[in-house]
Amino acid sequence: MERSSGESLFHPLHDLNQVPLDLYRVYSYISSYNETTSMDRNTINVFRALDDPNRLRILKMLEGRELCVCEVRAVLGLSSSTVSKHLTILRDAGLILDRKDGKWVNFKLNRAADGLVQQILGVLKNGLMDEKQVAQDREKVKHVDRKKLCSL
């Protein structure tokens, strides 16, 4: 590839495999790109939280009622640590809230949220209703009993 003496080594439209890259220029380009198109960290966290089928299932389960980790674990069939990680991601994104109730920590949808979270919860409320797994989860939630499940 021929360049005039003033032409940049890196241009975002060039095929990166064909352009010899100067790391400093790449870093400068990426830094300036991030500054001009920065997205709110909370927005990114919300979309990352939605990028997992199990977390979507949890949100759909919480539409019915508050649940503890043991109840969510029983429905999903995952380990407690995995469920806790999913719940933490959802909570950190502002999609759910937790509250202590004696031995249990209950999780519920953040219905008091505003902005993006409120919009997403509204869309989810009417979405995924035809999904077989969501229907099965909804049925399982009706029968989970924390007093039998949680060995505290």
PyRosetta script that sets phi, psi and omega in degrees:
from pyrosetta import init, pose_from_sequence

init()
pose = pose_from_sequence("MERSSGESLFHPLHDLNQVPLDLYRVYSYISSYNETTSMDRNTINVFRALDDPNRLRILKMLEGRELCVCEVRAVLGLSSSTVSKHLTILRDAGLILDRKDGKWVNFKLNRAADGLVQQILGVLKNGLMDEKQVAQDREKVKHVDRKKLCSL")
pose.set_psi(1, 127.5)
pose.set_omega(1, 179.9)
pose.set_phi(2, -93.0)
pose.set_psi(2, 144.6)
pose.set_omega(2, 178.7)
pose.set_phi(3, -134.4)
pose.set_psi(3, 147.2)
pose.set_omega(3, 169.8)
pose.set_phi(4, -76.1)
pose.set_psi(4, 163.8)
pose.set_omega(4, -175.4)
pose.set_phi(5, -62.9)
pose.set_psi(5, -25.7)
pose.set_omega(5, -178.9)
pose.set_phi(6, -94.4)
pose.set_psi(6, -4.3)
pose.set_omega(6, -176.0)
pose.set_phi(7, -77.3)
pose.set_psi(7, 140.6)
pose.set_omega(7, -178.8)
pose.set_phi(8, -68.9)
pose.set_psi(8, 146.5)
pose.set_omega(8, 174.4)
pose.set_phi(9, -70.9)
pose.set_psi(9, -24.3)
pose.set_omega(9, -175.7)
pose.set_phi(10, -125.6)
pose.set_psi(10, 127.4)
pose.set_omega(10, 175.5)
pose.set_phi(11, -136.4)
pose.set_psi(11, 133.7)
pose.set_omega(11, -173.5)
pose.set_phi(12, -61.8)
pose.set_psi(12, -18.8)
pose.set_omega(12, -178.2)
pose.set_phi(13, -90.7)
pose.set_psi(13, -10.2)
pose.set_omega(13, 179.3)
pose.set_phi(14, -77.7)
pose.set_psi(14, 151.0)
pose.set_omega(14, 173.5)
pose.set_phi(15, -68.5)
pose.set_psi(15, 121.2)
pose.set_omega(15, -175.5)
pose.set_phi(16, -62.7)
pose.set_psi(16, -24.2)
pose.set_omega(16, 179.4)
pose.set_phi(17, -74.4)
pose.set_psi(17, -17.3)
pose.set_omega(17, -176.9)
pose.set_phi(18, -105.4)
pose.set_psi(18, -6.5)
pose.set_omega(18, -175.0)
pose.set_phi(19, -107.3)
pose.set_psi(19, 124.4)
pose.set_omega(19, 173.8)
pose.set_phi(20, -68.5)
pose.set_psi(20, 123.4)
pose.set_omega(20, -172.3)
pose.set_phi(21, -100.3)
pose.set_psi(21, 132.7)
pose.set_omega(21, 171.6)
pose.set_phi(22, -95.6)
pose.set_psi(22, 117.3)
pose.set_omega(22, -172.5)
pose.set_phi(23, -58.4)
pose.set_psi(23, -35.5)
pose.set_omega(23, 178.7)
pose.set_phi(24, -63.5)
pose.set_psi(24, -44.2)
pose.set_omega(24, 179.5)
pose.set_phi(25, -66.5)
pose.set_psi(25, -37.7)
pose.set_omega(25, 176.8)
pose.set_phi(26, -62.5)
pose.set_psi(26, -47.0)
pose.set_omega(26, 179.2)
pose.set_phi(27, -60.0)
pose.set_psi(27, -43.7)
pose.set_omega(27, 179.8)
pose.set_phi(28, -62.7)
pose.set_psi(28, -42.7)
pose.set_omega(28, 179.8)
pose.set_phi(29, -63.8)
pose.set_psi(29, -47.6)
pose.set_omega(29, -178.8)
pose.set_phi(30, -63.0)
pose.set_psi(30, -41.9)
pose.set_omega(30, 179.5)
pose.set_phi(31, -61.7)
pose.set_psi(31, -45.4)
pose.set_omega(31, -179.5)
pose.set_phi(32, -68.6)
pose.set_psi(32, -35.5)
pose.set_omega(32, 178.5)
pose.set_phi(33, -63.7)
pose.set_psi(33, -44.8)
pose.set_omega(33, -179.5)
pose.set_phi(34, -64.9)
pose.set_psi(34, -35.9)
pose.set_omega(34, 179.5)
pose.set_phi(35, -68.2)
pose.set_psi(35, -36.4)
pose.set_omega(35, -176.2)
pose.set_phi(36, -84.3)
pose.set_psi(36, -19.8)
pose.set_omega(36, -177.2)
pose.set_phi(37, -124.8)
pose.set_psi(37, 27.2)
pose.set_omega(37, -176.2)
pose.set_phi(38, -61.7)
pose.set_psi(38, 137.1)
pose.set_omega(38, 178.3)
pose.set_phi(39, -108.3)
pose.set_psi(39, 143.4)
pose.set_omega(39, 178.7)
pose.set_phi(40, -53.8)
pose.set_psi(40, 129.7)
pose.set_omega(40, -178.4)
pose.set_phi(41, -57.0)
pose.set_psi(41, -36.7)
pose.set_omega(41, 178.6)
pose.set_phi(42, -64.2)
pose.set_psi(42, -39.4)
pose.set_omega(42, 178.1)
pose.set_phi(43, -62.7)
pose.set_psi(43, -44.3)
pose.set_omega(43, 178.0)
pose.set_phi(44, -61.1)
pose.set_psi(44, -44.1)
pose.set_omega(44, -179.8)
pose.set_phi(45, -62.9)
pose.set_psi(45, -37.0)
pose.set_omega(45, 178.7)
pose.set_phi(46, -63.0)
pose.set_psi(46, -47.9)
pose.set_omega(46, -178.2)
pose.set_phi(47, -69.7)
pose.set_psi(47, -33.9)
pose.set_omega(47, 175.1)
pose.set_phi(48, -65.4)
pose.set_psi(48, -38.4)
pose.set_omega(48, 179.3)
pose.set_phi(49, -63.7)
pose.set_psi(49, -32.7)
pose.set_omega(49, -179.1)
pose.set_phi(50, -81.2)
pose.set_psi(50, -6.7)
pose.set_omega(50, -174.8)
pose.set_phi(51, -88.7)
pose.set_psi(51, 41.1)
pose.set_omega(51, 177.5)
pose.set_phi(52, -153.3)
pose.set_psi(52, 126.6)
pose.set_omega(52, -178.5)
pose.set_phi(53, -59.2)
pose.set_psi(53, -36.1)
pose.set_omega(53, 179.8)
pose.set_phi(54, -67.1)
pose.set_psi(54, -35.5)
pose.set_omega(54, 178.1)
pose.set_phi(55, -70.4)
pose.set_psi(55, -35.9)
pose.set_omega(55, 174.5)
pose.set_phi(56, -64.3)
pose.set_psi(56, -40.4)
pose.set_omega(56, 177.3)
pose.set_phi(57, -61.6)
pose.set_psi(57, -41.3)
pose.set_omega(57, 178.7)
pose.set_phi(58, -61.5)
pose.set_psi(58, -45.6)
pose.set_omega(58, 179.4)
pose.set_phi(59, -59.8)
pose.set_psi(59, -42.0)
pose.set_omega(59, 178.5)
pose.set_phi(60, -66.1)
pose.set_psi(60, -37.1)
pose.set_omega(60, 177.6)
pose.set_phi(61, -64.2)
pose.set_psi(61, -38.9)
pose.set_omega(61, -176.6)
pose.set_phi(62, -74.0)
pose.set_psi(62, -9.2)
pose.set_omega(62, 174.4)
pose.set_phi(63, -65.2)
pose.set_psi(63, -30.1)
pose.set_omega(63, -177.4)
pose.set_phi(64, -80.6)
pose.set_psi(64, -44.6)
pose.set_omega(64, -178.2)
pose.set_phi(65, -169.6)
pose.set_psi(65, 171.0)
pose.set_omega(65, 174.6)
pose.set_phi(66, -68.6)
pose.set_psi(66, 146.3)
pose.set_omega(66, 178.8)
pose.set_phi(67, -137.1)
pose.set_psi(67, 150.9)
pose.set_omega(67, 173.2)
pose.set_phi(68, -96.4)
pose.set_psi(68, 173.0)
pose.set_omega(68, -178.6)
pose.set_phi(69, -57.6)
pose.set_psi(69, -43.9)
pose.set_omega(69, -178.0)
pose.set_phi(70, -61.1)
pose.set_psi(70, -39.1)
pose.set_omega(70, 179.7)
pose.set_phi(71, -68.7)
pose.set_psi(71, -43.0)
pose.set_omega(71, 178.2)
pose.set_phi(72, -64.0)
pose.set_psi(72, -42.9)
pose.set_omega(72, 178.6)
pose.set_phi(73, -58.7)
pose.set_psi(73, -43.2)
pose.set_omega(73, -179.0)
pose.set_phi(74, -63.6)
pose.set_psi(74, -38.3)
pose.set_omega(74, -179.5)
pose.set_phi(75, -73.6)
pose.set_psi(75, -45.3)
pose.set_omega(75, -176.5)
pose.set_phi(76, -77.9)
pose.set_psi(76, -26.1)
pose.set_omega(76, -176.5)
pose.set_phi(77, 73.5)
pose.set_psi(77, 29.7)
pose.set_omega(77, 179.2)
pose.set_phi(78, -110.6)
pose.set_psi(78, 167.8)
pose.set_omega(78, 177.8)
pose.set_phi(79, -71.1)
pose.set_psi(79, 158.0)
pose.set_omega(79, 179.1)
pose.set_phi(80, -60.2)
pose.set_psi(80, -39.7)
pose.set_omega(80, -178.7)
pose.set_phi(81, -66.2)
pose.set_psi(81, -37.9)
pose.set_omega(81, 178.2)
pose.set_phi(82, -67.0)
pose.set_psi(82, -43.8)
pose.set_omega(82, 178.6)
pose.set_phi(83, -63.2)
pose.set_psi(83, -42.8)
pose.set_omega(83, 178.7)
pose.set_phi(84, -60.0)
pose.set_psi(84, -41.0)
pose.set_omega(84, 178.8)
pose.set_phi(85, -63.3)
pose.set_psi(85, -44.7)
pose.set_omega(85, 177.8)
pose.set_phi(86, -60.8)
pose.set_psi(86, -44.3)
pose.set_omega(86, -179.2)
pose.set_phi(87, -64.5)
pose.set_psi(87, -38.5)
pose.set_omega(87, 178.0)
pose.set_phi(88, -63.5)
pose.set_psi(88, -43.0)
pose.set_omega(88, 179.1)
pose.set_phi(89, -62.9)
pose.set_psi(89, -44.1)
pose.set_omega(89, 179.0)
pose.set_phi(90, -64.8)
pose.set_psi(90, -41.0)
pose.set_omega(90, 178.9)
pose.set_phi(91, -66.5)
pose.set_psi(91, -44.6)
pose.set_omega(91, -179.3)
pose.set_phi(92, -64.1)
pose.set_psi(92, -26.9)
pose.set_omega(92, 177.2)
pose.set_phi(93, -81.9)
pose.set_psi(93, -7.6)
pose.set_omega(93, 178.8)
pose.set_phi(94, 85.2)
pose.set_psi(94, 8.5)
pose.set_omega(94, -178.4)
pose.set_phi(95, -80.4)
pose.set_psi(95, -29.4)
pose.set_omega(95, 178.9)
pose.set_phi(96, -132.1)
pose.set_psi(96, 162.8)
pose.set_omega(96, 176.4)
pose.set_phi(97, -122.0)
pose.set_psi(97, 156.0)
pose.set_omega(97, 174.1)
pose.set_phi(98, -125.6)
pose.set_psi(98, 153.0)
pose.set_omega(98, 175.8)
pose.set_phi(99, -149.4)
pose.set_psi(99, 142.3)
pose.set_omega(99, -179.9)
pose.set_phi(100, -80.2)
pose.set_psi(100, 135.8)
pose.set_omega(100, 178.9)
pose.set_phi(101, -141.0)
pose.set_psi(101, 88.1)
pose.set_omega(101, -177.0)
pose.set_phi(102, 63.9)
pose.set_psi(102, -120.9)
pose.set_omega(102, -179.8)
pose.set_phi(103, -74.7)
pose.set_psi(103, -20.2)
pose.set_omega(103, -170.2)
pose.set_phi(104, -105.8)
pose.set_psi(104, 155.0)
pose.set_omega(104, 166.5)
pose.set_phi(105, -111.1)
pose.set_psi(105, 118.0)
pose.set_omega(105, -179.6)
pose.set_phi(106, -94.0)
pose.set_psi(106, 142.9)
pose.set_omega(106, 177.9)
pose.set_phi(107, -116.8)
pose.set_psi(107, 140.1)
pose.set_omega(107, 178.9)
pose.set_phi(108, -145.5)
pose.set_psi(108, 161.8)
pose.set_omega(108, 176.4)
pose.set_phi(109, -65.1)
pose.set_psi(109, 146.0)
pose.set_omega(109, 178.0)
pose.set_phi(110, -85.4)
pose.set_psi(110, 76.4)
pose.set_omega(110, -177.3)
pose.set_phi(111, -70.5)
pose.set_psi(111, -15.1)
pose.set_omega(111, 179.4)
pose.set_phi(112, -88.0)
pose.set_psi(112, -1.5)
pose.set_omega(112, -178.6)
pose.set_phi(113, -65.7)
pose.set_psi(113, 158.0)
pose.set_omega(113, 175.5)
pose.set_phi(114, -124.1)
pose.set_psi(114, 176.9)
pose.set_omega(114, 176.0)
pose.set_phi(115, 65.4)
pose.set_psi(115, -135.3)
pose.set_omega(115, -174.3)
pose.set_phi(116, -59.3)
pose.set_psi(116, -44.4)
pose.set_omega(116, -178.4)
pose.set_phi(117, -60.9)
pose.set_psi(117, -44.1)
pose.set_omega(117, 178.8)
pose.set_phi(118, -61.1)
pose.set_psi(118, -43.4)
pose.set_omega(118, 179.6)
pose.set_phi(119, -63.4)
pose.set_psi(119, -44.5)
pose.set_omega(119, -178.6)
pose.set_phi(120, -65.2)
pose.set_psi(120, -44.2)
pose.set_omega(120, 178.3)
pose.set_phi(121, -62.7)
pose.set_psi(121, -34.4)
pose.set_omega(121, 176.1)
pose.set_phi(122, -64.8)
pose.set_psi(122, -42.8)
pose.set_omega(122, 178.6)
pose.set_phi(123, -66.1)
pose.set_psi(123, -43.7)
pose.set_omega(123, -179.6)
pose.set_phi(124, -64.2)
pose.set_psi(124, -32.6)
pose.set_omega(124, -178.8)
pose.set_phi(125, -57.6)
pose.set_psi(125, -38.9)
pose.set_omega(125, -179.2)
pose.set_phi(126, -98.1)
pose.set_psi(126, -3.2)
pose.set_omega(126, -177.3)
pose.set_phi(127, -100.8)
pose.set_psi(127, 163.8)
pose.set_omega(127, 176.2)
pose.set_phi(128, 63.8)
pose.set_psi(128, 13.9)
pose.set_omega(128, -177.5)
pose.set_phi(129, -67.4)
pose.set_psi(129, -26.8)
pose.set_omega(129, -178.7)
pose.set_phi(130, -89.1)
pose.set_psi(130, -2.6)
pose.set_omega(130, -179.6)
pose.set_phi(131, -72.6)
pose.set_psi(131, 127.5)
pose.set_omega(131, -178.5)
pose.set_phi(132, -58.4)
pose.set_psi(132, -44.2)
pose.set_omega(132, -177.8)
pose.set_phi(133, -63.7)
pose.set_psi(133, -39.6)
pose.set_omega(133, 179.1)
pose.set_phi(134, -63.6)
pose.set_psi(134, -41.8)
pose.set_omega(134, 177.9)
pose.set_phi(135, -64.4)
pose.set_psi(135, -41.1)
pose.set_omega(135, 177.6)
pose.set_phi(136, -64.5)
pose.set_psi(136, -42.4)
pose.set_omega(136, 178.4)
pose.set_phi(137, -61.8)
pose.set_psi(137, -43.6)
pose.set_omega(137, -179.8)
pose.set_phi(138, -59.0)
pose.set_psi(138, -39.6)
pose.set_omega(138, 178.9)
pose.set_phi(139, -69.1)
pose.set_psi(139, -42.6)
pose.set_omega(139, 179.1)
pose.set_phi(140, -62.8)
pose.set_psi(140, -40.0)
pose.set_omega(140, -178.9)
pose.set_phi(141, -58.8)
pose.set_psi(141, -34.9)
pose.set_omega(141, 179.8)
pose.set_phi(142, -61.8)
pose.set_psi(142, -25.0)
pose.set_omega(142, -172.6)
pose.set_phi(143, -110.4)
pose.set_psi(143, -4.7)
pose.set_omega(143, 179.4)
pose.set_phi(144, -77.2)
pose.set_psi(144, 138.3)
pose.set_omega(144, -178.8)
pose.set_phi(145, -129.4)
pose.set_psi(145, 110.4)
pose.set_omega(145, -176.2)
pose.set_phi(146, -58.2)
pose.set_psi(146, -31.1)
pose.set_omega(146, -178.9)
pose.set_phi(147, -67.4)
pose.set_psi(147, -27.3)
pose.set_omega(147, 177.0)
pose.set_phi(148, -88.5)
pose.set_psi(148, -31.2)
pose.set_omega(148, -174.4)
pose.set_phi(149, -83.4)
pose.set_psi(149, -43.5)
pose.set_omega(149, -172.6)
pose.set_phi(150, -84.5)
pose.set_psi(150, 119.9)
pose.set_omega(150, 178.0)
pose.set_phi(151, -97.3)
pose.set_psi(151, 79.2)
pose.set_omega(151, -179.5)
pose.set_phi(152, -108.3)
pose.dump_pdb("model.pdb")
